[in-house]
């Protein structure tokens, strides 16, 4: 507990009001950033990015449609998309590929379903749109980056039953290499 002197100041010279403002800001930050250090909820939409916010949100939906896992929260997909977005910050060609590719996907979605890609309710309809562009450079760029960006997040490994590297622990032989219950 912080003690205040008779003038209402902390030992560091911070006023009570300043202390409360700082505490409120810290609490808000702690609520936005989860215990795992990742941005939770839809707060990722407020993060600075190279792509437009709607493009970023659509890429998050696209990543979920490419690699669907109901048990994984959007924040992990957003982290994977953030890696693609970071690459686009330093490459105008990559940024153009992402923006133009998502623009074309949104146009196709609007023509087929009357709304942009990320607003289409049925997953089957979104997947059909992705199958139509799967051979193109936009889809291939996003898909290939997502597979690494998503599955290389250590916080997800336990969800998939992966215990991580074992070489530094002597290998898997003495550590239950055959304890997979779901494999027949």
Secondary structure as GFF3:
##gff-version 3
##sequence-region A 1 184
A	DSSP	alpha_helix	16	32	.	.	.	ID=ss1
A	DSSP	three_ten_helix	43	46	.	.	.	ID=ss2
A	DSSP	alpha_helix	53	66	.	.	.	ID=ss3
A	DSSP	alpha_helix	74	89	.	.	.	ID=ss4
A	DSSP	alpha_helix	92	113	.	.	.	ID=ss5
A	DSSP	three_ten_helix	117	119	.	.	.	ID=ss6
A	DSSP	alpha_helix	123	133	.	.	.	ID=ss7
A	DSSP	alpha_helix	137	151	.	.	.	ID=ss8
A	DSSP	alpha_helix	154	160	.	.	.	ID=ss9
A	DSSP	three_ten_helix	167	169	.	.	.	ID=ss10
###
